[in-house]
Amino acid sequence: MTAITALVVARNEAAQLADCLARLAFADEIVVVLDRTTDQSAAIARQFGAHVLEGAWEREGQRRNAGIDACTGPWIVEVDADERITAELAAELRYVIAVSPFAWHELPVDNYVGGHLIRHGWGGSFGKPAYPGLFRKGAKVWGPQRVHPRLTLDPHKGPRLENPVEHLVDRNLSDMLQRLDRYTSLRAADLREAGDPGRLSTNLRRVVTRFWHCYVGRKGYREGGYGLAIAICAALYPLLSHLKATLEDE
C-alpha cells in the first residue's frame, strides 16, 4: 500500500535531481514531473524507480496539479529539485502521517546560498521560512499564475513539523540575479494578462518598504553582504515586474 508519495516537479534539473531523489527513499512512491525537459532528468528519475510524467505546461500551477493527480498515496510530500529531505525529517514525516488527523502541515525550511545557511532577511520571492509541503491528496490545489501560484488549502491545518527541509536556493550572487530576472519576466506576463500592471508610484514605494522589511524587520543585516543582496532583490521584484509588464512586449 502506498502511504506517502514524494512529488518532485522539475525542468532541466539533471545536476540536482539525483541528490534530491536519493533523499526520498523513505517514500512508498516517487512521482517526478518534467516540464519541457531536454537534459537527462528522465533517465535519472527512472534510475530511482520514479513514475515519470513528461509534458509541456506553460504555468507552474498546471504542472504541479498534474503531479498531484498522478500521485496514488493518501499523503503527498512535495519538494523541488533544489530541496533535500534529511533523515530526521524523513522519520518525522513517517510518524506524522501515521497519527495526524489534519489535512496538511507546513515544513520549515533552511535556506542556503552556496554553502552558507542564511537565517535572516528572506522575503518576497527570495527564500521561504516554511511551506505547506505535507498534505493529504485533495487538500492542496495550485492556482493558474505563472510564478508563485496562489494556493487553495483545506482549512484543517496541522502543526508545523520540527525538522527543516534543506533548500539550496542559489549557488551564488549571479544565480540570485538570474532568478530575479526570470521571476520578474513571469510575473510581468501575469500582470499583463490580468490587465492591471499597477501604478509606478505604488511600486516605487514598495521598493522602500520591502527593503526595510527584509533588511531591518527580518534582520537581514545580520547576514552581511548576502542579507543586503537578498533585500535588494526582494525590493526590486515588484518594480521590475511592473516595468517589464508596461515596457516590454510579450
C-alpha positions as CSV (number, residue, x, y, z in Angstrom):
1,M,0.0,0.0,0.0
2,T,1.2,3.5,-0.8
3,A,1.1,5.5,2.4
4,I,3.1,8.6,1.2
5,T,4.2,9.8,-2.3
6,A,7.1,12.1,-2.8
7,L,6.4,14.6,-5.6
8,V,9.1,16.4,-7.5
9,V,8.4,18.9,-10.2
10,A,11.4,20.0,-12.3
11,R,12.7,21.3,-15.6
12,N,16.2,20.5,-16.7
13,E,17.5,19.8,-13.2
14,A,19.8,16.9,-14.0
15,A,22.6,18.4,-11.9
16,Q,20.4,18.4,-8.8
17,L,17.9,15.7,-9.3
18,A,19.9,12.6,-8.3
19,D,20.8,14.1,-4.9
20,C,17.2,15.1,-4.3
21,L,15.8,11.7,-5.2
22,A,18.3,9.9,-3.1
23,R,16.8,11.5,0.0
24,L,13.3,10.3,-0.9
25,A,13.9,6.5,-0.3
26,F,11.6,6.7,2.7
27,A,8.6,7.3,0.5
28,D,6.4,4.5,-0.8
29,E,6.2,6.1,-4.3
30,I,8.1,8.8,-6.1
31,V,6.5,10.9,-8.9
32,V,8.6,13.2,-11.0
33,V,7.0,15.7,-13.3
34,L,9.3,17.0,-16.0
35,D,8.2,20.1,-17.9
36,R,9.7,20.6,-21.4
37,T,12.9,18.9,-20.2
38,T,15.8,18.4,-22.6
39,D,18.5,17.0,-20.3
40,Q,19.0,13.6,-18.7
41,S,16.4,14.2,-15.9
42,A,14.0,11.5,-17.1
43,A,16.7,8.8,-17.1
44,I,17.9,9.9,-13.7
45,A,14.4,9.7,-12.3
46,R,13.8,6.2,-13.6
47,Q,17.0,5.0,-12.0
48,F,15.4,5.8,-8.7
49,G,12.2,3.9,-9.6
50,A,10.2,7.1,-10.0
51,H,7.0,7.3,-12.1
52,V,7.9,10.0,-14.6
53,L,5.3,12.3,-16.1
54,E,6.6,14.3,-19.1
55,G,4.9,17.2,-20.8
56,A,4.7,20.9,-21.6
57,W,2.9,23.2,-19.2
58,E,3.1,27.0,-19.6
59,R,2.1,27.6,-16.0
60,E,3.6,26.4,-12.8
61,G,0.3,25.6,-11.2
62,Q,-0.8,23.4,-14.1
63,R,2.2,21.1,-13.9
64,R,2.1,20.9,-10.1
65,N,-1.6,20.0,-10.1
66,A,-0.8,17.3,-12.8
67,G,1.8,15.9,-10.5
68,I,-0.6,15.8,-7.6
69,D,-3.2,14.0,-9.8
70,A,-0.6,11.4,-10.7
71,C,0.2,10.5,-7.0
72,T,-1.5,7.4,-5.7
73,G,-0.8,7.8,-2.0
74,P,-3.2,9.4,0.5
75,W,-0.4,11.6,1.7
76,I,2.0,13.7,-0.5
77,V,5.2,15.4,0.4
78,E,6.1,18.0,-2.3
79,V,9.7,19.0,-2.8
80,D,11.7,20.8,-5.5
81,A,14.9,19.5,-7.1
82,D,16.9,22.1,-5.1
83,E,15.5,20.8,-1.8
84,R,16.7,18.0,0.4
85,I,14.8,15.9,2.9
86,T,17.1,15.0,5.8
87,A,17.0,11.6,7.6
88,E,15.5,13.3,10.7
89,L,12.7,14.9,8.6
90,A,12.0,11.7,6.8
91,A,11.4,9.9,10.1
92,E,9.2,12.7,11.3
93,L,7.2,12.6,8.1
94,R,6.5,8.9,8.5
95,Y,5.4,9.4,12.1
96,V,3.1,12.4,11.3
97,I,1.2,10.6,8.5
98,A,0.6,7.7,10.9
99,V,-1.0,9.9,13.6
100,S,-2.2,13.2,12.1
101,P,-5.9,13.9,11.9
102,F,-5.2,17.1,9.9
103,A,-5.3,17.8,6.1
104,W,-1.9,19.4,5.8
105,H,1.2,20.6,7.6
106,E,3.9,23.1,6.9
107,L,7.5,22.1,6.6
108,P,10.1,24.5,8.0
109,V,13.0,25.5,5.6
110,D,16.7,26.2,6.0
111,N,17.7,28.3,3.0
112,Y,21.2,28.2,1.6
113,V,23.2,30.4,-0.8
114,G,26.2,28.3,-1.8
115,G,27.3,26.7,1.4
116,H,26.0,29.5,3.6
117,L,22.9,28.9,5.7
118,I,21.0,32.3,5.6
119,R,18.6,32.5,8.6
120,H,17.6,36.2,8.4
121,G,16.2,38.6,5.8
122,W,14.4,36.3,3.4
123,G,11.2,37.8,1.9
124,G,9.0,38.1,-1.1
125,S,10.2,35.7,-3.8
126,F,13.5,35.1,-2.1
127,G,13.6,32.2,0.3
128,K,10.8,30.8,2.4
129,P,10.6,30.1,6.1
130,A,8.1,27.3,5.7
131,Y,5.6,25.9,3.1
132,P,2.6,23.5,3.0
133,G,4.7,20.6,1.8
134,L,2.9,17.7,3.5
135,F,-0.7,17.2,2.7
136,R,-3.5,14.8,2.0
137,K,-4.4,14.3,-1.6
138,G,-7.1,16.8,-2.4
139,A,-6.2,19.2,0.3
140,K,-4.0,21.5,-1.8
141,V,-4.7,23.0,-5.2
142,W,-2.3,25.3,-7.1
143,G,-3.6,28.4,-8.9
144,P,-3.1,29.4,-12.5
145,Q,-0.4,32.0,-12.1
146,R,2.9,31.6,-14.0
147,V,5.1,32.2,-10.9
148,H,4.4,31.6,-7.3
149,P,0.8,30.5,-7.9
150,R,-1.8,31.1,-5.2
151,L,-2.8,28.0,-3.2
152,T,-6.2,26.8,-2.2
153,L,-5.8,24.7,1.0
154,D,-8.2,22.7,3.1
155,P,-9.0,24.6,6.3
156,H,-7.9,21.8,8.6
157,K,-4.2,22.8,9.1
158,G,-2.0,20.8,11.5
159,P,1.1,22.0,13.4
160,R,4.3,22.8,11.7
161,L,6.8,20.0,11.6
162,E,10.1,20.4,13.6
163,N,12.8,19.2,11.2
164,P,13.6,21.5,8.3
165,V,13.9,20.9,4.6
166,E,17.3,22.0,3.2
167,H,16.7,24.5,0.4
168,L,19.7,25.2,-1.9
169,V,18.3,28.5,-3.1
170,D,21.2,29.8,-5.2
171,R,24.8,28.8,-5.9
172,N,26.0,32.4,-5.8
173,L,25.0,36.1,-6.4
174,S,24.9,35.6,-10.1
175,D,22.3,32.8,-9.7
176,M,20.3,35.1,-7.5
177,L,20.2,37.9,-10.1
178,Q,19.3,35.5,-12.9
179,R,16.4,34.2,-10.8
180,L,15.3,37.8,-10.2
181,D,15.3,38.4,-14.0
182,R,13.4,35.1,-14.7
183,Y,10.8,35.6,-12.0
184,T,10.0,39.2,-12.9
185,S,9.5,38.2,-16.5
186,L,7.0,35.6,-15.5
187,R,5.3,37.9,-13.1
188,A,5.1,40.6,-15.8
189,A,3.3,38.1,-18.0
190,D,0.7,37.5,-15.3
191,L,0.2,41.3,-14.8
192,R,-0.3,41.8,-18.5
193,E,-2.8,39.0,-18.6
194,A,-4.7,40.4,-15.7
195,G,-4.7,43.8,-17.3
196,D,-3.5,45.5,-14.2
197,P,0.2,46.1,-14.0
198,G,-0.2,48.5,-11.1
199,R,1.0,52.1,-10.7
200,L,4.6,53.2,-11.0
201,S,4.3,55.3,-7.8
202,T,3.0,52.4,-5.8
203,N,5.8,50.1,-6.9
204,L,8.4,52.7,-6.2
205,R,7.1,52.9,-2.6
206,R,7.2,49.1,-2.4
207,V,10.9,49.2,-3.1
208,V,11.5,51.1,0.2
209,T,9.0,49.1,2.3
210,R,10.2,45.7,1.1
211,F,13.8,46.6,1.5
212,W,13.2,47.8,5.1
213,H,11.1,44.7,5.8
214,C,13.8,42.3,4.7
215,Y,16.9,44.1,5.8
216,V,15.7,45.6,9.1
217,G,12.4,43.9,10.1
218,R,13.7,40.4,9.3
219,K,17.2,41.3,10.4
220,G,18.9,40.7,7.0
221,Y,21.7,43.0,8.2
222,R,22.9,40.0,10.3
223,E,23.8,38.1,7.1
224,G,26.3,40.7,5.8
225,G,26.5,41.0,2.1
226,Y,24.1,38.1,1.5
227,G,21.4,39.9,3.5
228,L,21.9,43.1,1.6
229,A,21.7,41.3,-1.8
230,I,18.5,39.4,-0.8
231,A,16.9,42.6,0.5
232,I,17.7,44.5,-2.8
233,C,16.4,41.6,-4.9
234,A,13.2,41.4,-2.9
235,A,12.7,45.1,-3.1
236,L,13.2,45.3,-6.8
237,Y,10.9,42.4,-7.6
238,P,7.6,44.3,-7.9
239,L,9.1,47.3,-9.6
240,L,10.9,45.3,-12.3
241,S,7.8,43.2,-12.8
242,H,5.7,46.4,-13.3
243,L,8.3,47.9,-15.7
244,K,8.5,44.7,-17.8
245,A,4.7,44.5,-17.9
246,T,4.4,48.0,-19.2
247,L,7.5,48.4,-21.3
248,E,8.1,45.0,-22.9
249,D,6.2,43.1,-25.5
250,E,5.1,39.5,-24.7
